[in-house]
Amino acid sequence: MITPEGTGIQDSTPIIDQIEKLYPEPSIHPDDPVTRFVSALIEEFGDEWGNKWMFHYRWTREVDQVASAGRIARMREPQASEPEHVGLAGQIRSRMADRVWFVGSNEETAPQIEAGFQDMLGLLERHLSTRPYLFGARPAYGDFGLWGQFYELWKDPTTGALIEGNAPHVVDWVHRMLWPRAAGAFEAWSTLEPTLAPILKRQVGGRFMPWTLANEKTLAEGKPEFSVTLGDEVWTQRPQKYHVRSLAMLRAKYAAIEDKAALDPVLERAGCLAGLRA
């Protein structure tokens, strides 16, 4: 995911895994193999696709550029004089605004990123309206990967207004995840499915999975750019090397599951199964 300063990209997976090893109880991994893997899939989606929402919104509009660059400059140099602060904020803004291509943001994809985020916000609001965390009464692996992006989105003017104005349960979740606690059990997939399955199908299977497979294929072929149809729109960007490794790690988690009888139909309906078996 994007670092808290919004100046680079960092995968949250190693950090979360290390913390889980140090403090295994209460666990962030459900015992049920379906919800356990879906949680890992959501974590991967948050890291590798959610950063597109955050980075695009933060560095494409003037109001967000100015607010973010100023905040980051103060965090870096809290004792700077006003002229020094203005200079540093300008440097940060210029540098980061020129890097939106890295997450695939361009004139063609910008409307897709924004429509996709707003769709996800609505889906997430519905899902969180009846539970405090993504998988029930305690935070799961997937919460941490997705929350990091939403926390950063919530801090910026444009997306902060969208979240505050349209998704009160998402706002509560963003605040709750600052001090997460296990207040009960994970839910069964049967109770999660009505509102979590649409997220899997429309966002993970509909957008992220075809994108990451196209990215992998492009790098294997040594091409400088790829285009992939997501829904009824074409997405074009330069390939990203890290995502190939990240996809391989997700496939390894899937392959390690001994009994996939209940999981595979869920992944098939979501449009994710073929890519994970590749």
ABEGO torsion letter per residue (X at the ends): XBBAAGABBBBAAAAAAAAAAABAOBBABBABAAAAAAAAAAAAAAAAAAAAAAAAAAAABAAAAAAAAAAAAAAABAABBAAAAAAAAAAAAAAAAAAAAAAGBBAAAAAAAAAAAAAAAAAAAAAAAABABAAEABBBAAAAAAAAAAAAAAABAAAAAAAAAABAAAAAAAAAAABBBBAEBBBBAAAAAAAAAAAAAAAAAAAAAAAAAAAAAAAAAGBABBBBBBEABBBBBBBBAAAAAAAAAAAAAAAABABAAAAAAAAAAAGAAAAAAX
